[in-house]
Amino acid sequence: MATEIELKLQLTAQTARRLPAHPLLTGIKPQTQRLLNTYYDTPALELSACRIALRFRKMGKQWLLTVKSAATVSGGLALRHEWETPAKPGQFDFSHVDEPEFKAVLDKALPRLQAIFTTDFRRTTWHVPVGESLIELVLDRGKVECNGRSTPICEVELELISGVMGDIFALSHVLQETLDLRPAVMSKAERGYALFSEIPQKPFRAKAATLSAEMSPVNAFRAIALSCLEQFQRNEYGLLTANKDPEYVHQGRVALRRLRSALKLFGPVLPADFVAAYSQAWRGLAGDLGDTRNWDVFVSETLPPILTAFPDHRDARRLQAEAVRRAQQARTAAAHLVALPDYPRLVVDFTAAVYGLQDQQPLKLKSFARKRLCSRARQARLLAERAAELTPEERHEMRICFKKLRYAVEFFTPLLAPNRLRRYLASLTQIQDELGLINDQVTAGILVEQALANRPPGPVHGWVAGRHELLTHELPEALDTWLAQKAPW
């Protein structure tokens, strides 16, 4: 079994034509070959469900049978196990797979295997010495095909042949200085399965990171941070296209909030300069997505009941037109930020920095988690017990505290007592939802002032203020429910 470490980067056809002339490749003779691949699975896609990719590859006159474990990909970097052996097309022999669980799945699926999709591309390969390492740089151009449908392939892969992982990022950084290369999270196999299933692109929600009690806190942070980054990257499509579905913006914003929350949560075991640098680096994009999300929520949730209450009022009609215009303007601005070259460089640099983190002190994850959760819960409790006397600013602070606590509980879920966890998370979610609605009305008041500038207060202003007051009176019950809960740690 080999462990494959590669960084995948997307590029346009124009950039692909410029790549061979890059100074780093001067004097390195490339090799070019056509690769034809057929991927197999059962009709129910059982291998895909087990995160296994199975293919036959024709490379010149040779045929290879390859089994890969699906990789966790963030920042374009994939780490996966791979088993490859010469074979005859259509004849499956998994004796070279030395992972018993994988082999058992493959043997069970064998009678029902069928061709699912193909990839056909031309690969140009350079072996590039960088630092202590030798890195294989490949340019793939072609297509994925399935049932008469196809999608293009135009990507660069940097695979570590020998040396250290950091040199992959160093090579990527140099290439990105002059070429528009964007980290990619979808493998060719994943794109083929999407074609086969005819699944349209849709917003990507957070997935729980895989944690275990044996992990160090730094390794746990790495898993959580890369999971957050993957969530953001998988929502890039909707952000870059200024897609009208507001859920892309929402999920992108959630990803960055979770990431920035994780940086603070694990701050005691992370280098201070790392936390400071990347908290700041992600802040600007998070802020722009926040503005976009505020207008989206206003248009889709706050505005409709206002229009229902005042269908013929001039301020309501003016507010609708201005809100829709500003929501689209904010979405376009967010798309512009993600399209700038600084963004893909930040993704690669952050991924490199996360993989480069070292354990500073020997700590057990469970004790670290308990300490951090107690700290988060204590901050929230102090404010919850004073809820009736809080100022609007303090109520906003309480909302942030509960959001941080919920993210922390979700991050550490695999380590917590399941019998208490569900009720505890449900009460946290209820509080966060109610505080979020209150905050939406505060934000709505600000947005109404912006959209109806120089207009005297009218029924629209009064509706927003009244809704805010009503929601505020409903909050204490949710807080009391949470205060009565026993913590699951």
C-alpha positions as CSV (number, residue, x, y, z in Angstrom):
1,M,0.0,0.0,0.0
2,A,1.3,3.5,-0.9
3,T,0.2,6.8,0.6
4,E,-0.4,9.3,-2.0
5,I,0.2,13.0,-1.1
6,E,-0.9,15.4,-3.8
7,L,-2.0,19.0,-4.2
8,K,-4.7,19.5,-6.8
9,L,-5.1,22.9,-8.5
10,Q,-7.6,24.1,-11.1
11,L,-6.7,26.4,-14.0
12,T,-8.2,27.8,-17.1
13,A,-7.2,26.6,-20.6
14,Q,-5.4,29.9,-21.1
15,T,-3.3,29.4,-18.0
16,A,-2.6,25.8,-19.0
17,R,-1.1,27.0,-22.2
18,R,1.3,29.3,-20.2
19,L,2.3,26.7,-17.7
20,P,5.0,24.9,-19.8
21,A,6.9,28.2,-20.2
22,H,7.3,28.7,-16.4
23,P,10.9,29.3,-15.4
24,L,10.8,26.4,-12.9
25,L,10.2,24.0,-15.7
26,T,13.1,25.3,-17.9
27,G,15.4,22.5,-18.8
28,I,13.1,19.7,-17.5
29,K,12.0,17.5,-20.4
30,P,8.3,16.6,-20.0
31,Q,6.6,13.3,-20.7
32,T,3.2,13.2,-22.4
33,Q,0.8,10.3,-22.5
34,R,-2.9,9.7,-22.9
35,L,-4.7,8.1,-20.0
36,L,-8.0,6.3,-20.5
37,N,-9.8,5.3,-17.2
38,T,-13.0,3.4,-16.5
39,Y,-14.4,3.5,-13.0
40,Y,-16.4,0.7,-11.6
41,D,-19.0,0.4,-8.9
42,T,-22.2,-1.5,-8.1
43,P,-25.6,-0.2,-9.4
44,A,-26.2,1.1,-5.8
45,L,-22.8,2.8,-5.7
46,E,-21.7,0.7,-2.7
47,L,-18.0,1.4,-3.2
48,S,-18.6,5.2,-3.3
49,A,-20.6,4.9,-0.1
50,C,-17.5,3.3,1.5
51,R,-15.3,6.0,0.1
52,I,-13.5,3.6,-2.3
53,A,-12.6,4.4,-5.9
54,L,-12.0,1.5,-8.3
55,R,-10.7,1.9,-11.9
56,F,-9.0,0.3,-14.8
57,R,-6.4,2.5,-16.5
58,K,-4.9,2.1,-19.9
59,M,-1.5,3.7,-20.1
60,G,0.1,3.1,-23.5
61,K,-0.2,-0.7,-23.9
62,Q,-0.3,-1.4,-20.2
63,W,-3.5,-1.9,-18.1
64,L,-3.5,-1.1,-14.4
65,L,-6.1,-1.9,-11.7
66,T,-6.2,0.8,-9.1
67,V,-8.0,1.0,-5.7
68,K,-8.0,4.3,-3.8
69,S,-9.4,5.3,-0.5
70,A,-11.3,8.6,-0.9
71,A,-9.2,11.4,0.6
72,T,-10.1,14.2,2.9
73,V,-9.3,17.2,0.7
74,S,-8.8,20.7,2.0
75,G,-6.8,23.5,0.4
76,G,-6.4,21.2,-2.6
77,L,-4.2,18.7,-0.6
78,A,-5.3,15.1,-0.7
79,L,-3.8,12.3,1.4
80,R,-5.1,8.9,0.4
81,H,-4.1,5.2,0.3
82,E,-3.6,3.6,-3.1
83,W,-3.2,0.1,-4.3
84,E,-2.2,-0.4,-8.0
85,T,-1.2,-3.5,-9.9
86,P,-0.9,-4.6,-13.6
87,A,-4.1,-6.4,-14.7
88,K,-6.2,-7.4,-17.7
89,P,-9.2,-5.2,-18.4
90,G,-12.4,-6.5,-16.8
91,Q,-10.6,-9.1,-14.7
92,F,-10.7,-8.1,-11.0
93,D,-8.2,-9.5,-8.5
94,F,-7.9,-7.6,-5.2
95,S,-5.2,-9.8,-3.7
96,H,-2.8,-6.7,-3.8
97,V,-5.1,-4.8,-1.4
98,D,-3.6,-5.3,2.1
99,E,-6.3,-3.5,4.1
100,P,-8.7,-6.2,5.2
101,E,-11.8,-4.0,5.5
102,F,-11.3,-2.5,2.0
103,K,-10.7,-5.9,0.5
104,A,-13.8,-7.3,2.1
105,V,-15.9,-4.5,0.6
106,L,-14.4,-5.1,-2.8
107,D,-14.8,-8.9,-2.7
108,K,-18.5,-8.5,-1.7
109,A,-19.2,-6.1,-4.5
110,L,-17.4,-8.1,-7.2
111,P,-20.4,-10.0,-8.7
112,R,-22.2,-6.7,-9.2
113,L,-19.5,-4.4,-10.5
114,Q,-20.2,-2.4,-13.6
115,A,-18.7,0.5,-15.5
116,I,-20.0,3.8,-14.1
117,F,-18.0,6.6,-16.0
118,T,-14.8,7.2,-17.8
119,T,-12.1,9.8,-17.9
120,D,-10.0,10.5,-21.0
121,F,-7.2,13.1,-20.7
122,R,-3.7,13.9,-21.9
123,R,-1.2,14.1,-19.1
124,T,2.0,16.1,-19.3
125,T,4.5,15.3,-16.5
126,W,7.6,17.2,-15.2
127,H,9.8,16.0,-12.3
128,V,10.7,19.1,-10.4
129,P,13.4,19.3,-7.7
130,V,12.3,21.7,-4.9
131,G,14.1,22.1,-1.6
132,E,14.7,18.6,-0.1
133,S,12.1,17.0,-2.4
134,L,11.3,15.7,-5.8
135,I,7.8,16.6,-6.9
136,E,5.9,15.3,-9.9
137,L,4.0,18.1,-11.5
138,V,1.4,16.9,-13.9
139,L,-1.0,18.9,-16.2
140,D,-4.2,17.0,-17.1
141,R,-6.4,18.1,-19.9
142,G,-9.4,16.2,-21.2
143,K,-12.9,15.2,-19.9
144,V,-15.0,13.1,-17.7
145,E,-17.8,11.2,-19.5
146,C,-20.9,9.4,-18.5
147,N,-24.0,8.4,-20.5
148,G,-23.4,11.0,-23.2
149,R,-22.7,13.8,-20.7
150,S,-19.3,15.2,-20.1
151,T,-17.4,17.8,-18.0
152,P,-13.9,19.2,-18.8
153,I,-10.7,18.3,-17.0
154,C,-8.1,21.1,-16.7
155,E,-6.0,20.7,-13.6
156,V,-2.5,20.5,-12.1
157,E,-1.5,17.9,-9.6
158,L,1.7,18.2,-7.5
159,E,2.6,14.8,-6.0
160,L,5.3,14.2,-3.5
161,I,7.7,11.6,-4.9
162,S,10.3,12.0,-2.2
163,G,11.1,14.5,0.5
164,V,8.8,16.6,2.7
165,M,5.3,17.8,2.3
166,G,6.2,21.5,2.9
167,D,8.0,21.6,-0.5
168,I,4.7,20.9,-2.3
169,F,3.3,24.1,-0.8
170,A,6.5,25.9,-1.6
171,L,6.3,24.9,-5.3
172,S,2.6,25.9,-5.4
173,H,3.4,29.3,-3.9
174,V,6.0,30.0,-6.6
175,L,3.6,28.9,-9.3
176,Q,0.7,31.0,-7.9
177,E,2.9,34.2,-8.1
178,T,2.4,34.3,-11.9
179,L,-0.3,31.8,-12.7
180,D,-4.0,31.7,-11.7
181,L,-4.1,28.3,-9.9
182,R,-6.9,27.6,-7.5
183,P,-7.0,24.7,-5.0
184,A,-9.6,22.1,-6.0
185,V,-11.5,19.8,-3.7
186,M,-13.4,17.6,-6.2
187,S,-11.4,14.6,-7.6
188,K,-12.0,13.3,-11.1
189,A,-13.9,10.3,-9.5
190,E,-16.2,12.6,-7.5
191,R,-17.0,14.6,-10.6
192,G,-17.7,11.3,-12.5
193,Y,-20.1,10.1,-9.8
194,A,-21.9,13.5,-9.9
195,L,-22.4,13.0,-13.6
196,F,-23.6,9.5,-13.2
197,S,-26.1,10.4,-10.4
198,E,-27.1,13.6,-12.2
199,I,-26.8,15.5,-8.9
200,P,-26.8,19.3,-9.4
201,Q,-24.3,21.4,-7.6
202,K,-25.8,22.4,-4.2
203,P,-24.7,24.2,-1.0
204,F,-22.4,22.2,1.2
205,R,-23.1,21.9,4.9
206,A,-20.6,21.4,7.7
207,K,-19.4,17.8,8.3
208,A,-18.2,16.7,11.7
209,A,-14.4,16.2,11.9
210,T,-13.2,12.8,12.8
211,L,-11.8,13.0,16.4
212,S,-10.6,10.4,18.8
213,A,-9.5,10.6,22.5
214,E,-6.0,9.5,21.4
215,M,-5.5,12.6,19.3
216,S,-3.4,15.5,20.6
217,P,-5.2,18.9,20.8
218,V,-3.1,20.1,17.9
219,N,-4.1,17.2,15.7
220,A,-7.7,17.7,16.7
221,F,-7.5,21.3,15.6
222,R,-5.9,20.3,12.3
223,A,-8.9,17.9,11.6
224,I,-11.4,20.6,12.5
225,A,-9.8,23.4,10.7
226,L,-9.4,21.4,7.4
227,S,-13.1,20.3,7.7
228,C,-14.1,24.0,8.0
229,L,-11.9,24.9,5.0
230,E,-13.4,22.1,2.9
231,Q,-16.9,23.4,3.7
232,F,-15.9,26.8,2.5
233,Q,-14.2,25.6,-0.7
234,R,-17.2,23.4,-1.6
235,N,-19.4,26.5,-1.5
236,E,-17.1,28.4,-3.8
237,Y,-19.2,27.6,-6.9
238,G,-22.2,29.5,-5.5
239,L,-20.0,32.4,-4.4
240,L,-18.0,32.8,-7.6
241,T,-21.1,32.7,-9.8
242,A,-23.0,35.1,-7.5
243,N,-25.6,32.4,-7.4
244,K,-29.1,33.5,-6.4
245,D,-29.4,30.7,-3.9
246,P,-28.5,32.5,-0.6
247,E,-27.6,29.2,1.0
248,Y,-24.2,29.3,-0.6
249,V,-23.4,32.5,1.1
250,H,-24.9,31.2,4.4
251,Q,-22.8,28.0,4.3
252,G,-19.7,29.9,3.3
253,R,-20.2,32.3,6.2
254,V,-20.8,29.4,8.6
255,A,-17.6,27.7,7.5
256,L,-15.5,30.8,8.2
257,R,-17.3,31.4,11.5
258,R,-16.5,27.9,12.6
259,L,-12.9,28.2,11.4
260,R,-12.3,31.5,13.3
261,S,-14.0,30.0,16.4
262,A,-11.7,27.0,16.2
263,L,-8.7,29.2,16.1
264,K,-9.8,30.9,19.3
265,L,-10.9,27.7,21.0
266,F,-7.5,26.0,20.4
267,G,-5.5,29.1,20.9
268,P,-3.8,27.9,24.1
269,V,-2.1,25.1,22.2
270,L,-1.4,27.0,19.0
271,P,1.4,29.4,18.2
272,A,0.2,32.9,19.0
273,D,1.5,34.3,15.7
274,F,-0.4,31.6,13.8
275,V,-3.7,32.5,15.6
276,A,-3.2,36.2,15.1
277,A,-2.2,36.0,11.5
278,Y,-5.0,33.7,10.3
279,S,-7.7,35.2,12.5
280,Q,-7.0,38.4,10.7
281,A,-6.5,36.9,7.3
282,W,-10.0,35.3,7.3
283,R,-11.7,38.3,8.9
284,G,-12.1,40.4,5.8
285,L,-13.8,37.7,3.7
286,A,-16.0,36.7,6.7
287,G,-17.1,40.4,7.1
288,D,-18.1,40.7,3.4
289,L,-20.0,37.4,3.6
290,G,-21.7,38.7,6.7
291,D,-22.9,41.8,4.9
292,T,-24.2,39.7,2.0
293,R,-25.9,37.3,4.4
294,N,-27.6,40.2,6.3
295,W,-29.2,41.5,3.1
296,D,-30.2,38.0,2.0
297,V,-31.9,37.4,5.3
298,F,-33.6,40.7,5.1
299,V,-34.9,40.1,1.6
300,S,-36.0,36.5,2.2
301,E,-37.2,36.5,5.8
302,T,-37.7,40.0,7.3
303,L,-39.1,41.8,4.3
304,P,-42.0,39.4,3.3
305,P,-44.1,40.0,6.4
306,I,-43.5,43.8,6.1
307,L,-44.8,43.7,2.6
308,T,-47.8,41.6,3.7
309,A,-48.6,44.1,6.5
310,F,-48.1,47.2,4.3
311,P,-48.7,46.1,0.7
312,D,-49.5,49.6,-0.6
313,H,-47.2,51.7,1.5
314,R,-44.6,53.7,-0.5
315,D,-41.8,53.0,2.1
316,A,-42.4,49.2,1.9
317,R,-42.2,49.2,-2.0
318,R,-39.1,51.4,-1.9
319,L,-37.6,49.2,0.7
320,Q,-38.1,46.1,-1.4
321,A,-36.5,47.6,-4.5
322,E,-33.5,48.9,-2.5
323,A,-33.0,45.7,-0.5
324,V,-33.0,43.5,-3.6
325,R,-30.5,45.8,-5.3
326,R,-28.2,45.9,-2.3
327,A,-28.4,42.1,-1.8
328,Q,-27.2,41.5,-5.4
329,Q,-24.5,44.2,-5.0
330,A,-23.2,42.5,-1.8
331,R,-23.3,39.1,-3.5
332,T,-21.3,40.4,-6.5
333,A,-18.7,42.0,-4.1
334,A,-18.3,38.7,-2.3
335,A,-17.8,36.9,-5.6
336,H,-15.2,39.4,-6.6
337,L,-13.2,38.7,-3.4
338,V,-13.2,35.0,-3.9
339,A,-12.1,35.5,-7.5
340,L,-9.1,37.6,-6.6
341,P,-5.7,35.8,-6.7
342,D,-5.2,36.6,-3.0
343,Y,-7.9,34.1,-2.0
344,P,-6.4,30.8,-3.5
345,R,-3.0,31.8,-2.2
346,L,-4.5,32.2,1.3
347,V,-6.1,28.8,1.0
348,V,-2.8,27.1,0.1
349,D,-0.8,29.1,2.7
350,F,-3.3,28.3,5.4
351,T,-3.3,24.6,4.5
352,A,0.5,24.5,4.6
353,A,0.5,26.3,8.0
354,V,-2.0,23.9,9.5
355,Y,-0.1,20.8,8.3
356,G,3.1,22.4,9.7
357,L,1.8,22.8,13.2
358,Q,3.7,20.9,15.9
359,D,2.6,19.8,19.4
360,Q,3.9,22.3,21.9
361,Q,3.0,20.3,25.0
362,P,1.8,16.8,25.9
363,L,-1.9,17.2,26.6
364,K,-4.8,14.8,26.5
365,L,-7.6,15.8,24.2
366,K,-10.4,15.0,26.6
367,S,-9.0,17.1,29.5
368,F,-8.3,19.9,27.1
369,A,-11.8,19.7,25.7
370,R,-13.4,19.7,29.1
371,K,-11.4,22.7,30.2
372,R,-12.2,24.7,27.1
373,L,-15.9,23.8,27.2
374,C,-16.2,24.8,30.8
375,S,-14.7,28.1,30.0
376,R,-17.1,28.7,27.1
377,A,-20.1,27.6,29.2
378,R,-19.1,29.8,32.1
379,Q,-18.9,32.9,29.9
380,A,-22.4,32.1,28.5
381,R,-23.9,31.4,31.9
382,L,-22.7,34.7,33.4
383,L,-24.6,36.6,30.7
384,A,-27.6,34.3,30.7
385,E,-28.2,34.7,34.4
386,R,-28.4,38.5,33.9
387,A,-30.4,38.4,30.7
388,A,-33.2,40.6,31.9
389,E,-30.9,43.5,32.6
390,L,-28.6,43.2,29.6
391,T,-28.0,46.2,27.2
392,P,-28.4,45.6,23.5
393,E,-24.6,45.4,23.2
394,E,-24.4,42.9,26.0
395,R,-27.2,40.8,24.4
396,H,-25.1,40.8,21.2
397,E,-22.1,39.6,23.3
398,M,-24.3,36.8,24.8
399,R,-25.3,35.7,21.3
400,I,-21.6,35.4,20.3
401,C,-20.8,33.5,23.5
402,F,-23.6,31.0,22.8
403,K,-22.5,30.6,19.2
404,K,-18.9,29.9,20.3
405,L,-20.2,27.4,22.9
406,R,-22.3,25.6,20.3
407,Y,-19.5,25.3,17.8
408,A,-17.2,24.0,20.6
409,V,-19.7,21.3,21.6
410,E,-20.1,20.3,18.0
411,F,-16.4,20.1,17.4
412,F,-15.9,17.9,20.5
413,T,-19.1,15.8,20.0
414,P,-17.2,12.4,19.5
415,L,-15.7,12.9,23.0
416,L,-19.0,13.7,24.9
417,A,-21.6,11.7,26.7
418,P,-24.3,11.0,24.1
419,N,-27.1,10.6,26.6
420,R,-26.8,14.2,27.6
421,L,-25.5,15.6,24.4
422,R,-28.7,15.6,22.3
423,R,-30.8,17.6,24.9
424,Y,-27.9,20.0,25.5
425,L,-27.3,20.7,21.9
426,A,-31.1,21.1,21.3
427,S,-31.3,23.8,24.1
428,L,-28.2,25.5,22.7
429,T,-29.7,25.5,19.2
430,Q,-33.0,27.0,20.5
431,I,-31.2,29.8,22.2
432,Q,-29.0,30.5,19.2
433,D,-32.1,30.6,16.9
434,E,-33.9,33.0,19.2
435,L,-30.9,35.3,19.7
436,G,-30.3,35.1,15.9
437,L,-33.9,36.3,15.2
438,I,-33.4,39.1,17.7
439,N,-30.2,40.1,16.0
440,D,-31.9,39.9,12.6
441,Q,-34.3,42.6,13.8
442,V,-31.5,44.7,15.1
443,T,-29.8,44.4,11.8
444,A,-33.1,45.0,10.0
445,G,-33.5,48.3,11.8
446,I,-30.0,49.4,10.6
447,L,-30.7,48.2,7.0
448,V,-34.1,50.0,7.0
449,E,-32.3,53.2,8.1
450,Q,-29.8,52.8,5.2
451,A,-32.4,51.9,2.6
452,L,-34.9,54.6,3.6
453,A,-32.3,57.3,4.3
454,N,-33.7,60.8,4.7
455,R,-37.3,59.4,5.2
456,P,-39.1,60.2,8.4
457,P,-40.0,57.2,10.7
458,G,-43.1,55.4,9.5
459,P,-45.0,52.1,10.0
460,V,-42.1,50.0,8.6
461,H,-39.8,51.4,11.3
462,G,-42.5,50.7,13.9
463,W,-43.0,47.1,12.7
464,V,-39.3,46.2,13.0
465,A,-39.1,47.8,16.5
466,G,-42.2,45.9,17.6
467,R,-41.0,42.6,16.3
468,H,-37.7,43.1,18.1
469,E,-39.5,43.7,21.4
470,L,-41.7,40.6,21.0
471,L,-38.8,38.3,20.3
472,T,-36.8,39.7,23.3
473,H,-39.7,38.7,25.6
474,E,-39.6,35.1,24.3
475,L,-35.9,34.6,25.1
476,P,-36.0,33.9,28.9
477,E,-37.8,30.6,28.6
478,A,-35.1,29.2,26.3
479,L,-32.3,30.5,28.6
480,D,-34.0,28.8,31.6
481,T,-34.2,25.5,29.8
482,W,-30.4,25.6,29.0
483,L,-29.5,26.7,32.5
484,A,-31.2,23.6,33.9
485,Q,-29.2,21.3,31.6
486,K,-26.4,19.1,32.8
487,A,-23.3,19.5,30.7
488,P,-22.3,16.4,28.6
489,W,-18.6,16.7,29.5
